[in-house]
Amino acid sequence: MDSAFKELQQLNRQHFHHLWQKANKGELDSFNEEEQRLAKVMLAHSDEFFNQFEFSDVMTDHQFDPESEVNPFLHVTLHTVAEKQVEDHNPIEAFQFYNAMVRKKCSRHEAIHLLVVILMKFLFPVLKKKEEFDLNGYRKLLKTCKSRNPEKIMKLLEDELDE
């Protein structure tokens, strides 16, 4: 692993640990808006990722295997990004998709997670292949998916991966 990347990862995990410690004490007022949003998402995921957040300062070198582990830091970061898209109505299709899922009886959390799954489809080519983010494709898929039931969205995305 590149040493600059490793150093950035360590700083990131230390920052997550700092946010976690303060959030657990209810000290959200000391954070800026972005940190507050991230800390709230961490708290909302504490049942799933308590140990990873609690010990993030000592697991700065741990590499999560995408085949067998969920990277909690990436997960809450993407969750935060999706929430910000909905809050800002940017892109508007993310807001519309979210509202459509809530109308279909998804909880807020489930609707955000579905949005993250769609977002990841467009982020991975950016991260892995250094391709440009396909905003038009993202918007188009959100429009297509908003009329579908949540279970069918997952099936659609899985079928696309199999192609």
NORGINOR-V307809 format. One record per pair of residues at least 12 apart in sequence whose C-alpha atoms are under 10 Angstrom apart, sorted by the first residue. I is the first residue (numbers start at 0). GAP is how many residues later the second one is. D is the distance in whole Angstrom. If there is no record, write none. Layout:
i = [I/I]
gap = [GAP/GAP]
d = [D/D]
This chain:
i = [5/5/6/6/7/8/8/8/8/9/9/9/9/9/9/9/10/10/11/11/11/11/12/12/12/12/12/12/12/12/12/12/12/13/13/13/13/13/13/13/14/14/14/15/15/15/15/15/15/15/15/15/15/15/16/16/16/16/16/16/16/16/17/17/17/17/17/18/18/18/18/18/18/18/18/19/19/19/19/19/19/19/19/19/19/19/20/20/20/21/22/22/22/22/22/22/22/23/23/23/23/23/23/25/26/27/33/33/33/34/36/36/36/36/36/36/36/37/37/37/37/37/37/37/38/38/39/39/40/40/40/40/40/40/40/41/41/41/41/41/41/41/42/43/43/44/44/44/44/47/47/48/48/48/48/48/48/49/51/51/51/52/52/55/55/74/74/76/77/77/77/77/77/77/77/77/78/78/78/78/78/78/78/78/79/79/80/80/80/80/81/81/81/81/81/81/81/81/81/81/81/81/82/82/82/82/82/82/82/82/82/84/84/84/85/85/85/85/90/90/90/90/90/91/91/91/92/92/92/92/92/92/92/92/93/93/93/93/93/93/93/93/93/93/94/94/95/95/95/96/96/96/96/96/96/96/96/96/96/96/96/96/97/97/97/97/97/97/97/97/98/98/99/99/99/99/99/99/100/100/100/100/100/100/100/100/103/103/103/103/103/104/104/105/105/109/110/113/113/113/113/113/114/114/116/116/116/117/117/117/117/117/117/117/117/118/118/118/118/118/119/120/120/120/120/120/120/121/121/121/121/122/140/140/144]
gap = [54/55/53/54/52/51/52/53/54/46/47/48/49/50/51/52/46/49/44/45/48/61/39/40/42/43/44/45/46/47/48/49/60/39/41/42/43/44/45/46/20/41/42/19/22/23/26/36/37/38/39/40/41/57/35/36/37/38/39/40/41/43/21/35/36/38/39/12/16/17/19/20/21/23/34/18/19/20/22/23/26/30/33/34/35/36/18/32/33/17/12/13/15/16/17/19/20/15/16/18/19/22/30/13/12/12/46/47/50/45/39/40/42/43/44/46/47/38/39/40/41/42/43/45/37/41/36/40/34/35/36/38/39/42/68/30/31/33/34/35/37/38/33/32/65/27/30/31/64/22/24/21/22/23/24/26/27/22/19/20/21/19/20/16/17/38/41/39/34/35/37/38/39/41/42/45/30/33/34/35/36/37/38/40/32/36/31/34/35/38/12/13/16/29/30/31/32/33/34/35/36/37/12/15/25/26/28/29/30/32/33/13/27/30/12/13/26/29/44/45/47/48/51/47/50/51/45/46/47/48/49/50/51/53/18/21/24/25/44/45/47/48/49/52/20/47/46/47/50/14/15/17/18/42/44/45/46/47/48/49/50/51/12/13/14/15/16/17/44/48/12/47/45/46/47/48/49/50/13/14/44/45/46/47/48/49/42/43/44/45/46/44/45/43/44/40/39/31/36/37/39/40/27/30/36/37/40/20/21/23/24/27/35/36/39/16/19/20/22/23/18/13/17/20/36/39/40/12/13/15/16/15/12/16/12]
d = [9/7/9/9/10/7/8/9/10/9/8/9/9/5/7/10/9/8/9/10/8/9/10/9/9/6/6/9/8/6/9/10/8/10/10/7/5/9/9/7/10/9/9/9/9/8/9/10/7/9/10/7/8/8/9/6/7/7/5/6/9/10/10/9/10/9/9/8/7/9/8/6/10/9/9/9/6/9/7/8/10/9/6/7/10/9/9/9/8/9/10/8/10/6/8/8/7/9/10/10/8/10/10/10/10/8/9/10/9/10/10/10/10/7/9/9/9/7/7/10/9/6/9/10/9/9/10/9/10/6/8/7/7/9/10/9/9/9/6/9/9/9/10/9/9/9/9/8/10/10/9/9/9/6/9/10/10/9/9/7/9/8/8/10/9/9/9/10/9/9/9/6/9/8/8/10/9/7/7/10/8/6/10/10/9/9/10/10/8/9/8/9/10/10/6/8/9/6/6/10/10/8/9/9/10/9/10/7/10/9/9/10/10/10/7/9/9/9/9/10/9/7/10/8/10/10/9/6/8/9/6/6/10/9/9/7/10/9/9/8/10/7/9/9/10/9/8/8/7/8/9/9/8/10/10/6/7/9/7/5/8/10/9/6/7/10/8/7/9/8/8/9/9/6/7/9/9/10/9/9/9/7/9/9/8/7/10/10/9/7/8/10/9/10/8/9/9/10/8/10/8/8/8/10/9/8/8/8/10/8/8/9/9/9/8/10/7/10/10/9/10/10/8/10/8/10/9/7/8/8/7/10/10/10/10]
